[in-house]
Amino acid sequence: MITLHDGLERASKFDELASTLQLRRYEWAFLLALDGRTSAREIGKSLGLDDTTVLTMADFFLEQQLIVARSYSLSEYTRLFNVKNGAAPTTASTAVNGIGSPAQTRTGASPISFSLKRKPAAASTPTPTTGPSLKLKPIMDFVIRQSGGGTTGQIAAYRVLLKVPRPLLQAMKIESINFIDDNFELPNHEAYHAIVDGIKSVLNVTYQAA
């Protein structure tokens, strides 16, 4: 699990995998800023991203095998972070931008991004007896299918969730896209309609329940 304090770096197959992707500007900037030393939080701040966005975006990239959390030997840790005689490690004095040079400007808050994974042992809210089904898996299956499946489909699902207002997204308690079981339900019909609207915006199609 990635934390805000982890030093992240691009995975060994990054170039091969990244060549097939279409990402937003701030997402590429985040990926290209990873140096294995600067923390996820520091890089996020340089791009104007809040902590929640950084963690969920990093989780998505981890699942796509684009990044890894860096581990250090004792000698590497003391050398990279200038740790001597038990002193606290130093941090990067200047956050980096998308190409690894000091950031000159700070952008406004970016949209929250979520990669979808259900939290375990969450108490479910009873589903109303009227209205559309609140099951999430059929909706995500529709998005992935409409987008051609695979990584492209997962990114489309990720894009759809970017369209959901943050309070609703947080109420869904979603973390990652690779595990959504048949029992996962949206918290209310407002969340359902927000996702349906997101599908229309991203894919320009109307969701049709199976």
Disulfide bonds with the S-S distance in Angstrom:
none
